[in-house]
Amino acid sequence: MPEKVMLQTPPETAGSGVQQVHALTGVRIVAAMWVVLFHVRGNIAHEFPWLAELVGPVLAHGELGVDLFFALSGYVLALNYGERMGLRLDRKATVKFWWARLARVWPAYAFMLVFTAVWHGVLIARQSDDPVDVREYSVVSFLRQLTLVVQWTEPGFDRLTWNGAAWSVSAEAFAYLLFPVIVLLIFRINRSLSTRSMVAMAAVILFPVVFFSYVLGLYGAWMWLLRILCAFMAGCLMFYIVRRIPDTARNRLGASHVIVLATAAIVGGCYFMASTQRSHYIGLLIPILVVMVGALGMGDRHVAKLLGSRALVIGGMASYSIYLVHMPVIEIFWKVQMTFPETFGAGTAGAKAGFILIPVVVSVLGYCLWRFFEEPARRKMRLMSTQSIPERAVDDPAVGQGHSRLVADRR
């Protein structure tokens, strides 16, 4: 039986930085649940119109949870690997990094890929209606998904992966492939530019995704590539910007206020877009998400303190598995609705109960996947490496992280 989950701060890492590390973890479960509710926003609007009136605009833009994960990944990888990989391109360090990332994202991803292969395959074999038909069901598609490269050659991601949310894991894998070069570049930018110039550089990096999302929307051709590269690189740069700010109580309080303001700006932006029918402004919220990530890396009050609470940190640890589980659970319930319309069809008590329970079921199943499969498999894969791979403070696939012990970086 896996060891009990503990959140501990060793003596050598005690200090103000630990709370911020926890906040970066806790925000992941918020982002994951934002994505979950985004995918059932239409059902929520039908079953609970009064609730949709209240929070519908925020749920309608839950796809931004993915961009938040991308920015978090960049920030955390710069935190954990920037110093060791930024000086020079080292083959051993690069191989260790890639293996560590593969050990982190692949086991749970592969598990859910096999599950969804069986799910869609059974429906196809039985000629039964699939609530979400996949674009291509073939051995080639399976192998492309299994090797995490499925998104790399595709302009769009609609129904591309059998597990609907898995396209972003493939996008993350692309960023991991490039990270050894990205960190070399940003490490040198950090050494060469002033803080103001660094902020300007972050704005330049984010401009393409803001501009093209205005013109094409977040789902335009190849927008996935801009979303991952811009948010990921800006997240890396944000780490170096934050590191330059003195770690004082006053600055930590200021960062905590920035988190509150950024949250208000994101929520307000969602309501503004809903009231004015200007959803093409959505890209303007991505830089705010990046600023929020930086502030979470420093703040220790208000929202940051809440995100650093034990419950949310554990949720953040399991958030990657929750992310991978949520679409199959939703699709299965949609199929139940199609099969038993009198009991679970739209407008029935069964439908209302189902959509209330979906976040709960997704959280429980995701936690179990993380606790009993993702983490043990990650540890075993790391043991397969011929070189030791040090533990990290926080982790970061498109969503989530897992450790039995969350501590500040000690490597």
N, C-alpha and C positions, 0 to 999 in steps of 0.2 A: 504494500500500500504506500502511495507517495507520501513524503513527509508533509507535516502540517505547514500551511502557508504562513510565513512570518514576514513582517515588515520591521526590519531592524536597522539600526544605525550603529555601525562599529565605531569605537572610540576615535579612530584615526580619521573618520569622515564626518564626525559630528559637527554641526554648524548650520548656518543659515542656508547653505546650498541644498541640503537634503530635502527641505520642504518644497523647493522649486522643482527638484527632480520628481518628487511625488506628484506635483501639480501637472507636470508634462505627461505623466502616466494617467492620472485621473481624467484628464480632458478627453482621452481616447474613448472612454465608454460613452461620454456625451456625444462625441462625433459619430460613434457607431450607432447609437440609438436614433440620432438624427437621420441617418441613412435608412435605418429600418423603417421609421415612420414615414419617410419620404416615399418608400415603395408601397405603402398601403394608404397613402393620403386620399386617394379616390374612394376607397372603401370607408375610411373614417368619415369623409364628407357625406357619404350616402347614409351610413348608419347613425352618425352623430352630427347632424348639421350644426347644432349649437356649438359643438366643440370646434368644428371647422371654421366657424365664424370667428372664434377666439384666436386659434393658433394656426389656421390654415395657411396664411402667408409664410410663416416660418417653415412649416412642413413642406410647402411647395418648392422650397429651395434647399432641401436637405441634401441634394447632390454636392453641395459645398463641403459636406463632411469629408468627402474624398479629397478635396483640395487641402483641407486642414490636415489630413493624414500625410499628404505629400510634403507639406511644409514642415510638419513635425519630424518626418523621416530625415529631411535634410539637416534640420537643427541638431537632432540627436546624433546622427552619424558624424557631423562635424565635432560635436562635443566629445564623442568617444574615440574617434579615429583621426581627427584633424592634425594633432601634433605628431602622431607617429607616421602618418601617411602623407602629410603635406610637405615634408622636407624634400623628398625625392621619390621617384617611382621605383619601388622595390618589389621584385618578383615574389619573394616569400611573403611579405606583408600583404600583397595584393591577393595571393592565393588564400592566405588565412582569412582575409576579409570576405572574399567570395564564398568560401566554405561556411563561414559563420552565418552569412546571410541566407545561404541555402538551407542550413540546418534550422534556421529560424522560421522561414516561410514555407518550406516545401512539404514537411510531413502532414500538417493539417490540411494544406491545400490539396495534396494528392489524395488524402482520405476522402475529402468531400468531392473531388473529381470522380473517384470511383463510385461513390454513392449516387451522384447525379447521372453518371453514365448508366447505371442500373435503372434509375428512376425513369429517365427519358427512353431508354432502350425497351423497358417493359411496356411502356405506353405505345411505342412504335410497333412492337411485335404484336400487341393485342389490338392494334388499329383503334386505339382509344384516344379521344381528344386530349391534347396536351394544352394546359392553360397558358403555357409559354413555349411555343414551338421554337426549337433551336434552328440556327441558320444552316448548320451542316452536321449530320450525325455520321461520322466515318472514323475509320482507324487513323487516318492521317490527322484529322482534327483532334482526336484523343491524344496522339503523340505530341502534337504541337502544344496542346494545353499542358500535358504532363511535363514537358520540358520548359514551360514558362515563357515560350516565345510567341504564343499565339497572337498577341496583340501587335507585335513589332512590325508586321507587314500589312496591317489592315488600317484603312483610313477611319473606320468607325468601329463601335463595339456593340451595337444593338444585336442581341441574341447571338453574339459570337461565341461566348463561353457557355458551357452547359450549366455551370453555376453562375447565375447572372452577374454577381458582383466580382467574379474572379478576374475580369479584364484588368482591373486596377492592380492586381498582384503582378500580372505580366508587365504592366507599365512600370511598377516599382522595380521589378527585376531588371528592366532596361536601365533605370537610374543606378542600380547597384553595379551594373556592368561598367557604367561610365564614371562612377564615383572616384576611382583612383586618379583619373585625369581631372575631374571637377575639383577635387580637394587640392590638387597641385596648383591649379589656377587661382582658386579663392584664397589659399594660403599666401600666395604671392601678392594678390590684391590687398590682402590685409596688411602685409608688410610695407606696401608702397603708398597707400592712400590714407588721407586723413579720415576721421570719423564722418564728417560731412560728405566727403567724396564717397565713402562706403555706402551711406544712405542713398546718395544719388545713384550709385551703381545698382543697388537693390531695386530702385525705381525703374531703371533701364531694363533690368532683367525681367521685371514683372510687366512692363509695357506691352509686349506682344500678346500675352494671354488676356490682358484687359482689352486691348484694341480688337483683337480678332474675335473674342467672345461677344463684343458689341456688334460686330458685323455678321458673324456666322452663328453665334450662340455657342454654348458649351458642348453641343453635340455635333458641331460641324465636322467636316472631313479633316482628319489629323489633329483635331483639337485636343485629343487625349495626350498627344506628344507635347504640345505647348503647356498643357496643364501640369504634367509631371515635371518637365524640365524647368519651367519658370518657378513653380512653387518650391520644388526641391532645391534648386540652386539659391533661391532667395532665402529659404530656411537655413541653408549652410551659411550664407553671408550674415544672416541675422545673428547667428551664434557669435561670430567674431565681433559684431557691433556691440552686442550685449556684454561680451567679455571685457570690453574697454571701459565700461561704466563702473566706477568704484562701488564695491559691495558694502554700502552703508545702509543704516536703518532708514534714512531719508529716501534714498534711491529705491530701496525695496518697497517702501510705502508708495512712492510715485509710480512704480511699475504696477503695483496692485490697483491703483486708480486707473491706470491705462487699460488694464484688463476689463474693468467695469465699463469704461467708456467704449472700448472696442466691442464688447458684448452688446451694449446698447446701440451702437452704430450698425452692427450686423442685423439685429432684430428690427431696428427702425428701417434699415434699408429694405428688408423683406416686406414690411408693411407698405413702404413707399412704392415699391415695384408693383405690389398687388393693387393699390389704390389708383395708380396712374397707368396701369397696363404697360409698364416699361421694363419688362423682364430682361431686355437686352442689356440693361445696366448691371447685370449680375456680376460681371467680371470686376467691377469696382470694389466688390466685397473681398476679393482674394487678397489684395494687399493688406486689408484690415486683419484678415486671418493671420497673415505672416507677422504683423505687428503684435497680435495677441500671443502668438507662439513665443516671440522674443520676451514679451512682458511676463509670460508664465515662467520663463527661465530665470526670472529675477524676483518677481513678486512673492510675498508671503502673507498677505492679508486678504480679507474679503473673499472674492471668488477663488483666488489661488489657495487659500486655506481650506475652503470647502472641497476643492478638487484634490487636495492632498489628504483628505480623510481616508480612513482605512477602507471603507466600503467602496468608494470610487476608485481608489488605487487598485484594489483587487479586481473591480470591474474593468479597469484599464488593462490589467494584465491579461484578462480573458477576452478582450475586445476583438482581437484578430479572429479568434475562433467564432465569436458571436457574429462577426461580419461574414464569415464564410458560411455559417449555418443559416442565416436569416432568410435568404431567398428560397432555398429548398423548402423550408418550413412554410413560408408564405404560399409557394406554388402548390404544395400538398393541400393546404387548406382551400385554396381556390379550386382544386380538383374535387375536394369533398363538397364544396358548394355546387359544383356542376353535377355531381353524382346524386346528391340528396338535396335538391332544391327546396323541397317542402320543409325540411328541417333546418338547413343551413343557407338557403338562398338569401339574396339581398333583401333586407328588411325584416328578416326573421329574428327571433330571440337567439337562435343558434349562431347567426352571423354576428350579432352584436357581442355575444360572449366570446366568439372566436377571435375577433379583432381586439378585444380587450386582453385576451390571454396571449396573443402572439408575441408581444414584447417579453412577457414572462417566460413563455416556452423557449423562445430564442435565447434568452439569457441563461436559463438553466442548462439547455443542451450545449450552448457555447461554452459555458463554464466546465461542463463535464468533458467536452472535447479537449479543452485546454489542459485541464487538470490530469486527465487520465491517458491522454494520447499525445497532444502537442508537446508538452513539456518533457515527458519521458523520451519521446522520439528525438527531440532536439538534443537532449543530453547524450543519447546514444550516438547520434550523428557526429557530435563534437568529439566523442571518444574515438571515432573512426579516423580522425585526422592524424596524420603522422607528426603534426606539430601542435603544441598546446595553443588553445584559443582562449584568451582570458574572458572572464565574465564581464558584463557591462552593467552600467547603472540602469539604463532604460533601453527598451528595444522598440523597433519601429517598422513593421511592414505597413502596407496601406492602411492597416488599422491594427493596433494592438501590440502587446508585449507580454512576455511571461517569464517570471522568475519566482522561485520559491523564496527568494530573499532579495528585496529591492534596496540597494544601497547606492551611495554616491560612487562615482567612478574612481577606481583604485588602481587602474592598470598603469 
